[in-house]
């Protein structure tokens, strides 16, 4: 009896001790989490995010967004995809705002932070400017949309997403009363969701995009997909009209997370970044503090110049990297070759749009394009990839000059 009593006493003491330790750990974790969140919510940090586009400093800000935003890392690792280095001259005369200029003058006038040219799988030109180097991780802005589309393709291949003809609400039933109730994944990939959205880049104004940007990315008051769920309205029949929408890409990211059962960063690392042999970790900026934020799928990825180049080369190689089929070749084709009537996106337009990739009429070249002139240009005909990362004073402008520059360089190397 005594031994039984002693055993029960000891067992009770052990359980009490374990519970006490668990409560302490939970309390400390909660405190740590609160501290983690609060460091992004000070007036200084909110002010910093408000001014992330400042034209006098954006050359530096666009290289250091992990100092201003909560982030999630996309680990690389494994066998790095080595890119041989075979430098050649790309000197020539290039047009900028109606004037002819040499290479360095073009890079300065077009506000380049970095430029990479890959031809036949080899780096033939690499240039870092304004304090950046091969370790600098640059913001993608909307080039991230092309990455998200690639991840959607991988989830379809795995069967995590049954079909891109599935409706949004198949994976996000909470959106049944939103503007996305009748939209399919394909509609979102093509920027034809039918949702009322006005993508005007007038930061500091009262436009729809600015209000969502200020509340989500700046003040961390709500998530992008929360806005889509609670505030979005239908403006027309899904599939009919092209309407460029960062909100659509954000919803695609939330569909991805729900379908694969992990964060977008985790899935990207496991299925894309590591298998492709990326050299360095990437990261996503978040639309909220650590405990509640999600990756800003519409434009928040950051990576090195060379790893953006590797992503472009992966697409050029029809999904092959490091001797492995990382992305199915049929998805590469489906997402980058425009279907009939989708190029250009509007009568008289300069570009077409497929699955979050811009296409060029009368050419098989295509691009990922981000705000402030971030580009991954992929030219299958000339087996060339060009990455140019910039810091323009205005969100839009000089796209035509840059595309002309890419076409000129690609043609020069093909001679």
N, C-alpha and C positions, 0 to 999 in steps of 0.2 A: 504493500500500500504506500509506504513511504517513498519507494522508488518511483512508483507511478505518479505520485504527487509531485516529486522532484522533476520528473520528466515534463509534466504538464506546465510546471512553473517555468522551467527553462525554455520550453517551447513558446510560452506566452511572452517571455522576456525577449526572445529572439525576434518574434513577430513584431512586438512593439518597437524594438530597435530598428528593424528594417522599415517599418512604416514611418518612423520618425525620420530616418535617413532619406526615404523617398520624398517626404514632404519638404525636407530641407532642399533636396535637389530640385524639386519642382519649383519651389519658391525662388531659388537662385537662378534657375533657368528662366522663369518668368521675369525676374528682375533684369537678367542679362538681355532678354528679348526686348523688354521695355526700353532699356538703355540703347540697344541697337536701333530701335525705331526712333527714339527721341533725337538721336544725333543727326537724323536727316530732316528733322522738323523744326530746327532752330530758324529764327528770322534770317540769319546769315545764309544758311543753305537754301532756303526758299528763294531768297533774293538772287543767289548764284544761279539757280535753275531758271529763274525768270529772265536772266540776262545771258543765257547760254549762246544766243545768236549774235552777241555784240560784235559788230563788224570790225572793230579795232583789235579784238582779242580772240575772235573765233578760230584763227589759225592755231592757237594754242589750246583753246577749250576743246576743239574737236579731237584733240589727241589725249585728253585727260578726263573724260566724262565719269570715270570711276571715282573721281574725287568729289563729285557733286550728286551722284545718284546711288541709291542702293542697287546692287548688282547680283547677278548669278553667273557663276563661271561655267564655261563649256570646256572641260578639260580635253587637251589633246592626248598625246602619249602614244606608246607603241612605236612601231617602225615609221620614222619620218619619211615622207615622200621627197626624196632628194631631187632638186632641180639643177641640172648642169648649168654652168655659167659660161656663155660664149658671147662676149660683148661685141656689138657692131655699132657703127655710127648711124644715128637717125637724124643727123643734121639736115636741114632743108629750109624751105620757105613755107610758112604757114599763115593762113588768113585769120585775123582777129579784128572784129568790128570794122571790116572793110580795108584793113591795112595789112601789108605783108611784113612778117617778122621771122627772126630766127628762132631756134628751139628754146633757148634760155629766156628770150624775151617773151615768147608765147607762154611759157610756164609761169613767168612772173605776172604777166597781164591777166592770165586766166586763173590766177591765185592757186596754183598747185602746191599742195603739201608733199605729194609723192607721186611718182610715175613708175610703172612697171610694164615692160613689154616682154611677152613670151612668144617665141616662134619655134615650131617643131619641138615643143616640150623643153626648150632651153631658154633661160633668161638671157635676152640679148641687150636689154637696157634696164637699168634700175637707178632711180634718182630719189634721194631724200632731201627735203628742204625744211627750213624754218625750225631747226632743232630736232626734227624727227630722225629716227633710224630704224634698223631692221627689227627692233624690239617694240617700237611704238604701235599701240593698238588704236586704230582710227575708227570713228563712228561711220557706220554704213548709211544711216538714214534709210531711205526706202529701198536700197539694195537688199535690205533684210526681207522684204516681201518675197523676193525670188528664192531666198533660203527657206522661208516658211512653206512656199509652194513645193519645194523639193522634199521637205519633211512630210508634207501631206502625201506626196507620191510614195514615199517609203512606207507610210502607215497603210496606204492602200495595198501595196505589195505584200505586206505582212498579214493582211486581212483584218487589221485593227479598225480600218475604215472599210466598210463593205464596198462602197461605190461613191464616186463623186456626184452621182445623181441622187444620193441620199439628201434629205432635207436637213437643214441646220438643226432643227428641233429633234431629230433622231438622236443627236449627241448632246444637245443643250435644250432639254425640254422646258427649262425655265424661260426660254425665249418664245414660248407659244403665243404670247400676247404682244410681242414686239414687232417691229418692222421686218424682222427676219423670219417670221412664221412660215412663209411660203417659199423662201429662197433655198436653193440647193447649194451644195459645196461648189459645184462647177460655176454657178452664178457668181459666187464670191471670188473664185479664182480669176474669172474674167472681168471683175469689177462691174457686174451687171446684177447686183442684188435687188435693185428696185427700192432700196432704202433711201429715205430723204437725208442727204448729206451734202454739205457744201465745203469743198476742200479749197479754202482760200487762205494763203499764208500771209496773214496780216497780224503778226503777234503783237499783243498789246491792244488789239481792237476788241470788238464784241461779236466777232464772227463765230459761227458754230464750232469750227475747228479750234479756234483760240480758246473758247470757253472750256471745251473738253481738255485741251492741252493744259490749260492753267489749273484746272481742278484735279486732273489726274497726274500728269507728269511733274507739275511744279509744286502744287500745294499738297499732293498726296491725299486728297479728300475721298476719291473713289477710283475704282479700276475702270479701264476702257470697256471691258465686257460688262461691267455693271451698268454703264451708260447705255450700251447696246440693248441690254435686257429691259431696263426701266424707261428709257427715254426715246429709243428709235421708233420712227414711224415709216410706213410705206409711202412711196411717192409714185409708184407705177408697177407694172407687171415685171416680175423677176425675169431676167434673160433678155429683155428688150433693149435697154439703153445703157451705153457705157457711161459710167460716172465714177471717176477715180476716187477711191475712198480708203483712207487709212483705217477707218473703223471696220471695213470688210476684212482687211488683213488681220486686224486684232481678233476678230471673231474666228477666223480660220485658226489662229493660234490656240484659242480656247477650245475649239473642236478637237484639235490635235491632242491637247493635254487630256481631255476627257476620254478620248478614244484609246490612247496608249497607257493611261493610268500613271503618268509621271509628269514632271515638269518638262517644258519645252527644252530647257537646257540639258537635262539628263538625257532625253531622247536624242537630241542633236549630237551630244557627245558620243553616245553608244552606237548610233546608226550612221552618222555622217563624219563628224570631226575626227574621231579616232581611226575608224576604218580607212579614211582617205589619207591618213598620215600627215595631218596638219602639224606644223612645226611648234606652234605655241598655243596656249590656252586662249580662247576667245571669251567674251562675256556679253551679257545682255544688261542694259539698264532696265530698271523696274518702274512700273507705274504706281508704286507705293512702297512703304518701308518694308523691311525684311520679313516681318511676320505675316503680312497680308498682300504684298505686292506680287504682280505677275510680270513676266517678260513683256517689254513693249515690242510686241511682234510686228507692229506696223513700221518700225524704223529704228530699233534700238540695239542692233548688234554691233560689236566692236571686235576688230581683228587686225593682225599685221598686214602690211601690203602684200607680202609673199603668200600668206594664207588666203587672201582674197584671190590672188592669182591662181593658187591651187584649186580653189573652188571653180573659177572660170575654166581652168584646164580640165577639171573633172567633167564639166558639161561638154566641153569641146571633144573630149575623148569618149563621148556617149556613155558616161557614167563610170568609166574605168579609172582606177587610181592604184598605184603601187601593185599592179598586176591583179587587182581585184575588181569585180563588178560591184561597185558601191551603190550606184543608182541604176535601176533598170533602164536599158537603152530605149525601150519603148516609151517610158515616162519622159525621158529627156526630149525625145522627138515630139511627143504629144504636147508638152508644156511650152515648147519654143517655136514650133512651126505653126504659123497662123492658119486656122480654118478659114474656109471661104466666108467672106463678108465681115471678117474681123480685122481686116487691114486695108486702109487705115481705120482708126477708131471713129473718125468722123470725116465727112466729105471735105477734101482739101487738107486733111491732116498729114503731118510728116511721118508719123509712126503708127504701127499697129500694136495690139496687145493680146497676148495669149494667156498663159497661166502665171500671172504676176511677173512676166518678162515682156519687155518692149521689143517689138520687131521692126525691121526696116523694109519698106516696100521695095520690090525688085532686087532683093538681096537675101541671102540666107543668114546674114549676120543678125545678131540680137544682143540685147543689153539688159543689165540690171542698172537702174538709175536711182540715185538718191538726191535728196534736197541739197542745195549748195554744191551741185556738180560733183557727186560721187558716181563713178562709173566702173562697171566691169563690161568690157566690149569683147564679144566672142565672134570670131570670123572663121567659120568652118572652111570656106573656100580657100583662104590663105593660111589656114592652120595657125592662127594668131589669137592671142588673148592680150588685151591691154587693160590695165587698172590705173585709173587716175583719181586721186583723192584731193579735194579742194576745200576752199574756205571763202566762197564768194560773198560780197557784201549784201547781196539780196538772195532770197531763197531760190528764185528761179532766174533763168537767163543764161545765155552762152551755150545752151545745149547744142544748137546747130553748129557752132564753131568747134566744139569738142568732137562731135561725131565726124565732122569733116576732117579734123586732125587725125582721128583714129583710122579713118578710111585711107588717108594719105600715107600714114606710117605703115599700115598693113600692106598697101600696094607697093610701097618702096621695098619692103622686105621680101616681097614675092618675086622681084625681078631676078 
